[in-house]
Amino acid sequence: MFVPLKQKRVPGWLAVAGCLLCSFVVLSVCGCGGSKSRNGDGSTPGETVYVKGKISLRGSTPFELLLLEADDDTFYMIDSSPLAEELKRLEDMSVGVNATVLPQVKGDAPALSVQSYELLRLPTGERPIIGVVAQGGNGAAIIRGEDGKDYVIEGDFKDLFASYMGAKVWVVGEAHSGTQQRDGRSTVMISQYGIILESGRTLDIK
């Protein structure tokens, strides 16, 4: 059972030290002259941009920094984003994000507020399916995909996913569209998965 920690007042000197640590991490990651970073890829604050890259976490709790390492080597801070908690669980995965460029710049890193994202192909070439685990007509777990399809889970993970009801997940594996099946069902034989969000507790990516 997950038990939330009690909140404690942070001493003033520790808060100051934390801020200095954050600044040091940003400058170390993004550089002190910004040779690899620019203000929102040349975009103006308030503009919506699409950026592809890899999610990265730097620093340590409670001063952890969420970054997007773009394909062109630009580092972006993901700040004040409604999807930050989900993106933290996608560390080292490639994503494409639709985001708003924020006016503040931390160190030399442009800041983004991510409004939506998509998971890009894994190094294996597989494209993850994102969806919510739900109960199918026969009581078995299915994945209600963001692509509008309901995937019946087959194979070794079928029973395990029954305990993840309501969780937002990503999965890869052998998927078959309902148009390819005699009974019209879409199915997925999961080979790898990750928990993006689950109410009440935090789970690591598997």
Order of alpha helices (4+ residues) and beta strands (2+ residues): alpha-beta-beta-beta-alpha-beta-beta-beta-beta-beta-beta-beta
